[in-house]
């Protein structure tokens, strides 16, 4: 449901951006960088804001997980029971930021191939319906959130389809795939661990603005994770395992609003 709402928000943002560009494009003006799109290869850089999200699936109740050890509930009878439904969801979307290098190869008048290696910094907070106890030697307290910070190395390869230029503006869509590697240092207590590598399908839209000395592009893009990011539960001698065993899968999603300077 959150993913659907987020996609709708991005779609509305792109619609407003394109509408504003079309309105501005109706006014006759001096065209800038008229031969810019004729270059075979050009470069630039990207600054952006992002939000990280999870698509979460659960084992309900938790004992339906075939890997759920009986010791999980026998050792902690005052915390969970075998038929408990333990749920987690992303509490809220937290803004992060993205930086990247733009490499653009012209294939036809309307199609470009783009490689944008970069880094994304962000955080997700999983909110459980039971208190989160960080380690065996920490007494329970009323905290229901578990924070998962991430630093991604992004390696997206995209195809950019451009519509006809309207004065100093040009709408476009992008689609393709990406590989991301999480290089963030593991926390002291990893109640929920993530795989280092993730594979994504990406889709977005934007508007090219041809200024006097460079092109500025504003782009909204959604990246949908294809592989399960969840790792096996933590060491039972150090941490409670049922926070992980309640989860069937975690798929990572990334939403990015980018500003490309080329």
SVG drawing of the C-alpha trace seen along z (x, -y; Angstrom):
<svg xmlns="http://www.w3.org/2000/svg" viewBox="-2 -35 34 61">
<polyline fill="none" stroke="black" stroke-width="0.4" points="0.0,0.0 2.8,-2.4 4.6,-1.6 1.4,-2.3 0.9,-5.7 4.6,-6.6 4.4,-5.8 1.2,-7.9 3.0,-10.8 5.9,-10.5 3.6,-10.3 1.8,-13.5 5.2,-15.2 6.2,-14.3 2.9,-15.3 3.1,-18.8 6.7,-19.1 5.9,-18.2 2.8,-20.5 4.8,-23.4 7.4,-22.7 4.9,-22.6 3.3,-25.8 6.7,-27.5 7.6,-26.1 4.7,-27.8 6.4,-31.2 8.9,-32.0 12.4,-32.5 16.0,-32.2 17.0,-28.6 20.1,-27.5 22.6,-24.6 20.9,-23.8 23.6,-21.2 23.9,-19.7 22.0,-16.5 24.2,-15.9 27.2,-14.9 28.1,-11.3 29.2,-11.2 28.9,-13.7 29.3,-13.7 28.0,-15.4 27.1,-14.9 23.9,-14.3 22.7,-15.6 19.5,-14.1 17.3,-13.3 15.9,-9.8 13.8,-7.7 14.4,-4.0 11.5,-1.7 10.9,2.1 8.3,4.4 7.7,6.6 6.2,10.1 5.6,11.9 5.1,15.4 1.8,15.2 1.9,16.6 5.7,16.7 5.9,20.5 4.8,21.1 8.4,20.2 10.0,23.7 13.3,22.2 11.8,20.9 13.5,22.6 11.4,23.7 13.9,22.1 12.8,18.7 9.6,18.9 10.6,21.4 13.4,19.2 11.3,16.0 7.9,17.1 7.2,13.5 8.0,11.9 6.4,14.0 4.3,17.1 4.2,19.7 1.0,18.4 2.0,14.8 1.7,12.6 4.9,10.5 4.7,7.8 7.1,5.1 6.6,2.3 8.6,-0.8 7.6,-3.5 8.1,-6.4 10.1,-7.5 13.3,-9.3 15.0,-11.6 18.5,-10.7 20.7,-12.0 22.4,-10.7 25.4,-11.8 26.5,-10.3 28.5,-10.8 26.6,-11.0 27.9,-9.2 25.6,-9.6 26.0,-7.8 23.8,-9.0 22.3,-6.1 19.6,-7.9 17.9,-11.2 15.5,-10.0 17.4,-7.3 20.4,-7.6 22.2,-5.0 23.1,-6.3 25.4,-5.0 25.2,-6.8 27.6,-5.3 27.2,-6.9 26.4,-6.6 23.2,-6.9 22.9,-7.4 19.7,-6.7 18.0,-5.0 14.9,-2.8 13.1,-2.3 11.2,1.0 8.4,0.6 7.4,3.8 4.2,4.5 6.3,5.7 9.1,3.9 12.5,4.1 15.1,5.5 18.6,4.9 20.6,7.6 20.3,10.4 21.8,8.2 19.6,5.2 16.3,5.1 13.1,4.5 11.9,1.0 9.2,-0.7 11.0,-1.0 9.3,0.4 11.7,-0.8 14.7,0.8 16.9,-1.4 18.7,-0.1 21.1,-2.7 22.5,-2.0 25.2,-3.4 24.7,-2.1 27.1,-2.0 24.7,-2.5 25.4,-1.1 22.4,-1.9 22.3,-1.4 19.3,-3.2 17.8,-3.9 16.5,-7.4 13.7,-8.1 13.3,-11.8 10.3,-13.5 10.7,-16.4 12.3,-19.5 10.0,-22.4 12.1,-25.6 14.5,-25.1 12.7,-22.1 12.4,-18.4 10.4,-15.7 11.7,-12.2 11.3,-8.8 14.1,-6.4 14.0,-2.7 16.5,0.0 18.1,1.8 20.6,1.3 22.9,3.2 23.4,1.7 26.0,2.8 25.4,1.8 28.8,0.9 27.5,-0.4 29.2,0.9 27.2,3.5 25.7,2.3 26.9,3.9 23.6,5.6 22.0,6.8 18.5,8.0 17.7,7.8 20.5,8.3 20.5,7.4 22.3,8.9 25.1,6.7 24.0,6.8 20.6,6.0 19.1,6.0 16.5,3.5 14.3,2.5 14.1,-1.2 11.5,-3.5 11.3,-7.3 10.5,-10.5 11.9,-14.0 12.4,-17.2 15.5,-18.6 16.1,-22.3 18.6,-23.8 20.2,-26.7 22.8,-29.1 25.9,-27.1 24.6,-23.7 21.6,-21.4 19.7,-20.9 17.4,-17.8 14.9,-17.2 14.0,-13.5 11.8,-11.4 12.6,-7.7 11.5,-4.6 13.7,-1.5 12.0,1.7 14.0,4.5 13.9,7.9 15.7,10.1 15.0,10.8 17.4,8.8 16.8,10.7 19.6,12.7 19.3,15.5 18.7,14.6 21.5,13.3 23.6,15.4 21.1,16.7 23.8,16.5 23.8,12.7 20.5,11.5 16.8,12.6 16.1,14.3 12.3,13.9 12.6,10.4 14.1,11.9 12.2,15.2 8.9,13.3 9.8,11.9 9.4,14.0 11.1,11.5 12.4,7.9 12.5,6.3 14.3,3.0 12.7,0.0 14.3,-3.3 12.6,-6.6 14.9,-9.3 14.4,-12.9 17.5,-13.8 19.0,-17.0 21.4,-16.2 23.9,-18.8 25.3,-18.1"/>
</svg>
